[in-house]
């Protein structure tokens, strides 16, 4: 049993990384695939995740298990995995850094020709990763996106990449538009795909450090704007667990508001793109839809967080290009558009101008 007091004390230390791996590393081993799996207080689900990794193990695969300073029994479970899971490497944070930074830590530790991600409370079908590697090697592109299965209690729902052409290599920026439909940049799941090493070497796979939610949004936009080639395949194998009590999607605290910083980054970077005039309408429309989504659900936030949400949303709406905002609101139903217009007219106080 992990000593809770000691774990909490370690979380107050400056950020640092400790590595542990089962056995003596074989430095001559060529790694085909690095799987990056952050864990934080998921003792109930980690055993299923690790069993599914064992069902996908291969001599040329490595599993980078990042313990983001868990305070439950997760660290002990990962210690066992380091001894029993072939290719496992356990990397520890000395304080809790959040999912984005944990994934970056895993990227820094990865040595594979290809990289992919998994969350510590999700799981895989047996033999999925060998098929995923075979798909990207057959297609020869920078990255491949896949479908997934969403699991809520006993319900199972297949979610498809919103892209019509399958098994065909294309320029990724061609999949950003049209602005009025769901596209590949709206399918923001880093674990639903596989990525060539050069994307990590050029920094394109890195996440914005410190983002606690919506970390995949600037990441997937960056990937589609700057990578050279991608494809979508109809491969199912990732089981995405929804409704986990410890997930930030279920917690109404201030960390949820990181979506503002995430989408501000999307707008800022897209505004500097060579095709900004073509791509920005999509970014603004998506941002408005996400703001409306959160404003529709203010009852799940703590009262001070709900007030801050409204203030930050007002500031964000005022920062958007007025013509593009008007187009986005015109495309919405009347109730949501009116809510956003009322929010935009809210008075701003102090630091509300910047998320």
Secondary structure as GFF3:
##gff-version 3
##sequence-region A 1 355
A	DSSP	alpha_helix	4	11	.	.	.	ID=ss1
A	DSSP	beta_strand	17	21	.	.	.	ID=ss2
A	DSSP	beta_strand	33	39	.	.	.	ID=ss3
A	DSSP	alpha_helix	43	54	.	.	.	ID=ss4
A	DSSP	beta_strand	61	67	.	.	.	ID=ss5
A	DSSP	alpha_helix	74	84	.	.	.	ID=ss6
A	DSSP	beta_strand	88	93	.	.	.	ID=ss7
A	DSSP	alpha_helix	99	109	.	.	.	ID=ss8
A	DSSP	beta_strand	114	119	.	.	.	ID=ss9
A	DSSP	beta_strand	123	124	.	.	.	ID=ss10
A	DSSP	alpha_helix	128	139	.	.	.	ID=ss11
A	DSSP	beta_strand	143	146	.	.	.	ID=ss12
A	DSSP	beta_strand	148	152	.	.	.	ID=ss13
A	DSSP	beta_strand	155	159	.	.	.	ID=ss14
A	DSSP	three_ten_helix	172	175	.	.	.	ID=ss15
A	DSSP	three_ten_helix	184	186	.	.	.	ID=ss16
A	DSSP	beta_strand	193	196	.	.	.	ID=ss17
A	DSSP	alpha_helix	197	201	.	.	.	ID=ss18
A	DSSP	alpha_helix	215	226	.	.	.	ID=ss19
A	DSSP	beta_strand	230	233	.	.	.	ID=ss20
A	DSSP	beta_strand	238	242	.	.	.	ID=ss21
A	DSSP	three_ten_helix	248	250	.	.	.	ID=ss22
A	DSSP	three_ten_helix	254	257	.	.	.	ID=ss23
A	DSSP	alpha_helix	258	271	.	.	.	ID=ss24
A	DSSP	alpha_helix	276	295	.	.	.	ID=ss25
A	DSSP	three_ten_helix	298	300	.	.	.	ID=ss26
A	DSSP	alpha_helix	303	319	.	.	.	ID=ss27
A	DSSP	alpha_helix	322	330	.	.	.	ID=ss28
A	DSSP	alpha_helix	334	344	.	.	.	ID=ss29
A	DSSP	three_ten_helix	350	353	.	.	.	ID=ss30
###
